[in-house]
Amino acid sequence: MATPAAPLELVHSTSVKPEDLRRRELAAFLRSRRERISPEQVGLPAVGRRRTPGLRREEVAQLAAVGVTWYTWLEQARDIQVSPQVLDAIARGLLLDINERQHLFSLADAADPAPIMTCPTVTPAVLAIMEKLEPLPAVAANSRYDILAYNRTYGRMLGDLDAIAPEDRNIMLLAFTHPDWKRSLVDYEAATALMVAKFRAAMADHVAEPAWKSLVKRLLLASPQFEALWRQHEVGTSGHGEKRFLNPEVGLLHFEFTTLWLGPRQSTRLITYTPADEETRERVEKLHAIAVAGG
């Protein structure tokens, strides 16, 4: 029995450039979204006989305020420049939801000029997991290092986190400006250098967002150490490793930390700390007991 021939695009896939594949995917995605929308959904009259479902190309061009020829080239995967503003108009015209919009800008390799922000919440299920992890410390944070939730052990690991105003509960801000946190980070220079490198890498997707720019400005004004690291333009990522903390109540704590992502994108994450030795394990149990007692 003969083996069926592979599709043409698979046979030649090794010779196709990544940017060509990206344009093809973008073109196919736009066609699929266009064909699922009726004129009535976007306030256009359904005029004339339609051979295909959905909107015509000229109608999408009208909604996005671009030329019909230009939009046709886009759906034909031609090598043309697409501005983020035009992509934004197309996304609105095609009634794309948040996931479809993100996919559109990813395929176009462009930054979204008006990203749809989601509330950085931690679900009750995640909170339950963090509680069950005790006495091990655990914290949920976003890519900007805002602390979204933490269990009782983590709340006492670097001082009294409950005593800090919620708007100041940012790991970067505390590491560079809070005396208790600065004293608690045993390997301070290495830890803060990695933190800044990870923050800069994450900020590439948020360079125009006020909250990110505001945090950078606040850190630059408050910390010469942060300014020096920020000027180096180092970038990096890390999902696991070791950290040491000097806790004022129980002494030196040596952990292995693990990052668990809480969504499809590397943004909100759960960081857990596992004792690296028996001495730390005993001290963590003591720290947890102190936290539970509220002493």
N, C-alpha and C positions, 0 to 999 in steps of 0.2 A: 504494500500500500504506500503510495507516494506521500511524502511529508508536505503539508500545505506550505505554500510560499509565505515568507514573512512579509508584513506590510512594508511598503517602500520606505517609510520614514524610519523603520527599525533597522533595515538593511544598511542604511546610510547614516545611522545615528552617530557613529564614531567620527564622521567627518563634518558634522554640523557643529557650528560654533555655539557656545552657551547662550550668547545674546540672541542668536537666531531662534533657538528653541524657546527662549523667553518671549520673544515677539510672537511666535506661533501660539504659545499658550495664552498670551494676552488676547490675541485676535479671536481664538476659539471661545474664550471666556466672555468677551464682549458680545459675540454673536449669540451665545446661549442666553445671556441676560436680556438681550434685546428681544429675542423671540418669545420670551415668556410674558412680556408686558403688552397689554392692549392699549390702544390710543386713549380710550376712556379713562384709564388709570392715571394718565398724566395730563388729562385735560385737553386732549387733541380730538378733533372730529374724525370719525372713522369714514373717510371718503374713498370711494372707488373699491373695485374688487381686489382682494388680497390673495395672492398665490401662496404666501407663506404666513405663518402665525406671527403675532407680535408686531413690534414697530418696524417701520422701514428705516433704512440708514439715514435718509434725508430728515426723518423725524427726530432721530437721536441727535443729528447735527443741529437741527433747529433748537432742541431743548438745551444743548450744550453751548450754543452760540458759536459754532465752528463751521468751517466750510464742508460741504458734502464730499467733495473730492478728498479733502484731508482725512475726514473720518473714514471714508471708504478705504484709503491707503492703510489706516490703522487696523481695520479688520482684515486687510490682506497681508498683514505682517510685514509691511514695508519698513525700511530703515529710515524712520522719521523721528524728529525730536518731539517729545510730548512734555509739556510743562505740567507741574503739579496743579496749577490753577485750572487747566483744561481737564485734567483727570478728575478734579473735584467737581467740576460742572457735569462731567459725564456720569460720575457716581450718583449725583443728585438726580440727574435726568432719568437714570435707569432704576432709581429707587433702591439702591443697594443697601443692605443692612450692614452692621458693623463688621461682621466677618468677611462679607463680600468686598466691602470697601478696603479692608486691610489686604485682602488677596489681590485686588486690583493694583494697589500701590506697590506691593511686593513684586508683582509680575513686571510692572513698569520700571522697577528699580528707582523709585522716586519717594521723597519724603512727603507725607501727608501734611498739607498746610493747615488743615482744620481737623485734627484727629478727634474721634469721638471718645470722650473720656468716660471711663467706667469707675464707679465708686470702689475704692480699695478696701473691700470688706473681707473679713475672714468668716467662713461659714461656721455654724454651730458644730458641725462634724469635726472641723479642724480644731476648734476650741476643746472639744472632748478628747481628741487625740493628744493635744498638748497637756491636758490635765492628767491623762493616763500615763504619760511619759515620766511624770514626777516619780522619784526625786531628780531625774535628769533635767537639766535646764533646756528650755526650748523657746524660740522667739519667731514670730512671723513678721517679715519686713518686705517692703517693695524694693524696686531697683534703685530708688532714690535714698534708700536706707531709712525711710520712715518706719518706726516701730508700730505695727498694727495690732499686735497682741503678744502676750508673753505669759508663761506660767509662773508660779510663785517662786520657784528656785531661781529662774533667770532674773526675776525682779530684785533679788538680793545678791546676785553674783558680782555686780560691779558697783555696789552701793545700794541705795534705796531708790529704785526706779519709780515707785509709787509717789515719791515726794517731788518728782520732776513734772513740770507742767506738760500736759499732753502735746502742746504745739512745739515743745522742745525735745520731744522723744524721737530724736533722729540719731542713729548710731554714729554717723560721721560728725555731726555737730557736737555730740557728747565726747567723742574721742579726742577732738581737738580743743575743746573749750571747758569741759567739766573736770575739776581737779580730781574727784574720786575716780572717774573713768581713766584719766591719764595715769594715775598711780596704779590702777588695777591691771593695765595692759603691760605684761612683763616684757614682751618683745615689741616695744612700742614702735620703733622706727620701721621694722619690717611689716608689722600689722597695718600701720597707717598708710605706708607706701602701697601695699596691695589694695587697701580699701579705696584709695584715690584712683588707682589704675582701673579698678572694676567700675567705679562710679563714672569715670570719663568714658569708658567703653559703652556703658549703658546710656549715657547722655546723648550719644549719637542719634538716638531715635527721639530725643526730646529737646533738641537744642533751642527751639523757639518757644518752649513752654515757660510761662512766668514762674511757676513754682520751682523749677530747676534752676533758672537763672537767679532767682532770689536767694536760694540756698547757697549757690556759689559765691554770690556777692557778700552774703553774711559771713561765710567762712573766710573769704579773702580779707575782710576787714578785721576779723577777730583773731586770726591765727597766722603768724608768719611761717610756721611749719607747713600749714596747708598751702599757702601761697607758693612756697618753694617747690613742693611736690607737684602742684597744679601746673607750674610753668615748665615742667619736664615733659609733659604730654605723653606720659606712659599709659598704655592700655593693657588690660588683662582680664582674665576670668578665672574663677576657681570655685569648684563645687565641694571640695573636701580638703582636709588637712589637719594640722595640729595648732592648738592655741593654749597659752598659759595665762592665767589670771592670778593676781595676788589679792585675795579677799581679806578685808580687815577683820572678819569674824572667825574664819576657819583656816586661813593661811593659803599656801600655794595650791592652785588647781591646774591640773594638766589634762587637757581634753583632746579627743579626736572629734572634729565637727563634720557634719554631713548636711548638704543642702538638698532639700526636696522641693521641686517646683510645684506650685499649686494651680497652675493653669497651662494652656497650650503655648504661651509665650513665656520667656524667661524674665518674669517681672516679679510677681509676688511669690515669696518662697518661705518655707519653714526650715529653720536652722536648728539642728539638734546637737547636743554636746554629750559625748560618751566618755566616761573616765578612762584615761590611758594607763592608769595603774591603780593598785588596790588602795593606796593611801588617798588618792583623789576620790575614789568611790566612797570611802568612809567619811571624808570631809564633805562631800556632796550631800550625803544623808543627814549629816549634822546641820548643814546650811538649810536644807529643806525643812528640818524640824524647827529651826529658828524662824523661817519664813511663815510656816503654818501657825506658829505661836504668836506671830506678829511682834516679836521682841526685837 
